[in-house]
Amino acid sequence: MAATAQPTTDDVRARLSAVDDPELDESIVDLEYVHDLTIDGSEVLVTLVLPTAWCSPAFAWMMATGARDELEALPEVTTATVTLDDHMHAREINRGVNERLDFETVFEDAEDDIEAVRRTLAEKARVSRQYRAVDALLDAGLDAAQVVALTREDIDVEHGTDDALVYLADDAFAVCVPADPLADHLEKAVEVGLVREPTDRIFATVEEEPIEADDLAHEQRRARLTGATISGQGTICEGLDRARKLKGD
């Protein structure tokens, strides 16, 4: 009998890389939250360790369920078991995630709906990424009117490439812009539903309303504050994570 195919470590880590810390908008792999990884045939076991034992249970739940769902999307994986280690709610989260329970079933006293929390964090990430994308476009020489009018079909960008092409004046000419900020923003804009069609504008206010050219500078200031909040929280988490690892050593 032929041996059952199993996923490679690279495949598994690539899937886990798609899971972000929802508060920091950064991959759990890049943040080094993946503490242990075991592949046993078609079963994958992952252990996550977050920067602090008191990280929000909602955030921890999102990362654990995200890891589970990403891994089980691999055709070679039948079951993914995710274990959250060294967390004050580890027992409840591990049971809920691996028994496929709802967050509200496990945490009956939770004040906020998990999907509402997810949506709020995704929007904050979208605004932060938008700031970087708009900044790159302005640095490339576009004016405010050109930036706010851009639609998905005006952008030719692929992850892994250095430059994106931004078509202006009814495709009369194109401007080269660094690809990463645009690709990152478009990914999140699609995820939150801001961009669904090729003709949809790719930038919006915090309230998801169209941006007027005269208001772009104001929206950039608002977006910069959102990005600063995420960055500041990331710095705190990095310090806590470093302290935890030093204590473990």
N, C-alpha and C positions, 0 to 999 in steps of 0.2 A: 504494500500500500504506500502510495506517495506521501511524503511528509506534508503536514498541513502548513501552508504558507503563513508566515508571521511578519508583522511590520518590522521595518528596520528602526534602529535608534534615531537615525536622521529623520525618517518619516514622522516618528512620534514627536520629536523635538520641534519639527516644523509646525505640526498641529498645535502644540502647546505655545509656540511663539505667537499664534494668532489670538491668544487669550491675554487681555490686558488687565492690569490693575485698574478698575474703573475710576478710581480717584486720581491716579497719577497719569493715566492714559499712556502706559508703557507696558511692554510685554512682560509677563511673569517669568519668562526665560531670561530676558535681559536684566531683570531685577534680581535674578538668582533666587526666586522663590521655590524653584523645583529642587527639593532636597534629595529625593531618591526616585529612581525610575527602574522598574523591572518589567521585562517582556517575557511572558511564559506562553508560547504558542500564540493563540488568538486572544489572550488576556493580557491586559496592561495594568500595572499597579503604579500609581504615582503618589508621592508624599510631598505635600506643600508645607513650607514653613514661612510665615509672614513676618514682617519686621517686629511686630509686637504681639503679645498674647491677647491684647484687648482691642485689636483691629475690629472695626465694625462687623458684626455678624452678617449684615446684609452684603457688605463688600466681599467678605470671605466666601459667602455662599455663591455670589456671582462668579468668582474665580474658580471655585471648585466645580460648579455645574458647567461652567464654560469649558474647563479642562476635560471633564467627562464627555460632554457632547462633541467636542472637537475630535477626541480620540476615537469615539465610537462611530464617527463619520468615515474613518478609514475602513476600506473593504475587508482588510485582514483582521480587524478587531471585532470580537463579539461582545466583550465586556471590558469596561474600564472602571477600575476601582480607585477612587481618589480619597486619600487620607490627609486630613489637616492635622498637623502635629503642633503641640505646644501652643494651644489657643484656649482661651477661657471657655469657649463654646464648641470645642472640638467634638465632644461626644454627640451633641445634638446635630451639628452640621454633618458629621460623617454619617450618622444614621440617616438623616434626611436625604442627603445627596445620593447615597448608594442604594437607598430603598425607593428612590424616585418619588419622594414626598414633596408637597408644596412647601415653600418657605413659611407661609402663614399657618400651615398645619403644625410645623415644628416650633415656630415662635408665635404662639397665639396672642401674646401681648404686644407684638410689634405694632408701632403706631403708623408706619408707612407701608404702602403696598410695594412689594419688591420691584414690580415693573415700573412704577412711578419713580422710584429711586434710580433705577437703571436709566430711565429716560432723562432725568435731570442731569445725571453724570455724563451721559452721552452728549447732551446738548452743550455742557460746559466744555467738553473735549472738542466738540465741533467749533465752538467759538474760538478756542485757543488755537486750533489748527488754522482757522480762517485768518487770524491775525498774521501768522507766518506766511501764508499764501499771498495775502494782499500785499504784505511788505515786500515779498519777492517780486511781485508784478510792478509795484511802484519803483523799486530799485532798477527794474529792467527798462523803465522809461514810459510805462503806460500812465495816462492821467486818470483822475478819479472817475470821469464819465465812462471811459473805456473799461475800467475795472468792474464797476457795478453792473454794466450791461452784459458781461460775459456769461455765456451759456455753456452747457456741457459739450455741445458740438463744436464750440470754438477752441477746445483744448485737445491737443494730441499729446497724451502723456502715458508712459508705461513705467511701472516700478522697475528699478534696476538700471534705468538709463539716466544719464547725467542731465540732459536737457529736455524740456517740453517745448512744443510749438504752440503759440497762442495766436490764433488767426483774428485779424482785425479788418475793419472797413469792408465787410461782406467778403471776406477771404481774399482781399486784394493783396495783402502781405501778411507775413507772420513774424513774430518776435520770439527769440529764444529766451527761455526762463528756466532757472534751476528746477528740475523735475520733482524732487522729493517733497517740497512744501505743497505743491499742487496735488501730487498723487495722494499724500496723506490727508489733505483736506477733502478731496473728492471721495475718498474711501469712507470717511465719517459722514459726509453730506448725504451720500447714498444710504448709509446705514440708518440715519435718523429720518430719512424720507424727504429731505429737503430737495434732493435731485432724483427725479424718477424718469424724466423724459429728456431726450437730447436738447430740447429747446428750453429746458428749465434753467433759470439763473442759478449760478453756483454759490453766490454770496447772499447773506441775509442778515438782518439785525438779530440781536439776542432773542427777540420775540418772533423771529422767523418771518419778518415782513421785508419787502424789497427795500434796498438801500438807495437813497437819493445821492447823487454825486456830491452835493453840498454837505451831506451828513457823513460821508465816509470817514473823515478825520475823527469825528466824534465816536463813531462805531469802533474805530481802531483803538481809541483810548479805552473804551469799555472792554474790548476784547483783550487788550494788554493787561488789564487788571485781572481778568479771569485767568489768563496764562500765568500771571505772577502768583496767584493763589495756588494753582496746581504745582508750579515750580517750588514754591515755598513749602508746601506739604511734602513734596518729594524730597527736599533737603532734610526735613525733619525725619522722614521715614528712613532715609539713608543713614542718618546718624544713629537712630535706634537700632537699625539692622546691624550696623558696624559694632555697636556696643554689645548687642546680643551675641554676635559671633566671637568677640573678644572674651566675653564671659564664658562661652562654651569651650574656648581653647584653654 
